Amino acid sequence: MSTPVTASEHGLRPTAAPLHHADGSPIRILVVDDERTLTDLLQMALRYEGWEVKSAATGQQALTLAREFNPDAVVLDIMLPDIDGLQVMARMREGGGETPVLFLTAKDSLDDRIAGLTAGGDDYVTKPFSLEELVARLRSLLRRSRALIADTQDPRIIVGDLVLDEDSYEVTRAGEPISLTATEFELLRYLMRNPRRVLSKAQILDRVWSYDFGGTSSVVELYISYLRKKIDAGRTPMIHTVRGAGYMVKAAE
């Protein structure tokens, strides 16, 4: 079974300036999933953020670690081999605890997503997911929590008059809102994090879509065309094709 995340040959790097407690100590994250390959990769990605990470493979292990480790946030798979993630969250929050929980759910399991949020979960991502999306969602949860986190990083990515807000998932150009699908947002975010850098179709497929994605590079061309219609229509183009090499975004001149 392949690990359901996107990582460019595991070439992980911090997504933004580090978040940390006001006293300078690192953020603590507990990752709970019974798939070892996935937890190893998540630990690697979160440690690149400068955070302290521990993992558990069962609900009971998670409860023990939660008491000992006192995490600032928990990444929690709903499907666990002993007790499910909903019960784990309920037990962690007994006594009034408010640790933010980001649920991992199956791709097609709408019931899991609804149950998780109804039970008090703070957010969810569905497998397969982008590491960058998961980290961005965790950062957003942490900022809203009571963890007293110091953060001087602006959640916005700005290229020319194009602005992407990683917290609110809003995009504007010249102040006008632009509505994007989740995949279009991920593609634009990847381009904007690498302004004036040519990104190949293979790099884009690997970062935006699951690395075990069975399609061809034509899906990249399709989504680039979608973005152009929304970002560049009636304006000076910002999304450019470099023939034989790939795509890049740069400020309109």
Salt bridges, closest charged atoms under 4 A:
ASP33 OD2 - LYS127 NZ 2.97
ASP40 OD1 - ARG36 NE 3.00
GLU49 OE1 - ARG139 NH1 3.19
ASP72 OD2 - HIS21 NE2 2.96
ASP72 OD1 - ARG28 NH2 3.81
ASP77 OD2 - LYS127 NZ 3.30
GLU98 OE1 - ARG146 NE 3.60
ASP122 OD2 - ARG93 NH2 2.85
ASP123 OD2 - ARG137 NH1 3.00
GLU132 OE1 - ARG193 NH1 3.08
GLU132 OE2 - ARG207 NH1 2.56
GLU133 OE2 - ARG137 NE 2.85
ASP151 OD2 - ARG143 NE 2.56
ASP154 OD2 - ARG156 NH2 2.76
ASP161 OD1 - ARG173 NE 3.03
GLU166 OE2 - ARG189 NH1 3.41
GLU166 OE2 - ARG193 NH2 2.11
ASP167 OD1 - ARG143 NH1 2.66
GLU176 OE1 - ARG235 NH2 3.09
GLU184 OE1 - LYS230 NZ 2.76
GLU186 OE2 - ARG189 NH2 2.40
GLU221 OE2 - LYS201 NZ 2.34
ASP232 OD1 - ARG173 NH1 3.16
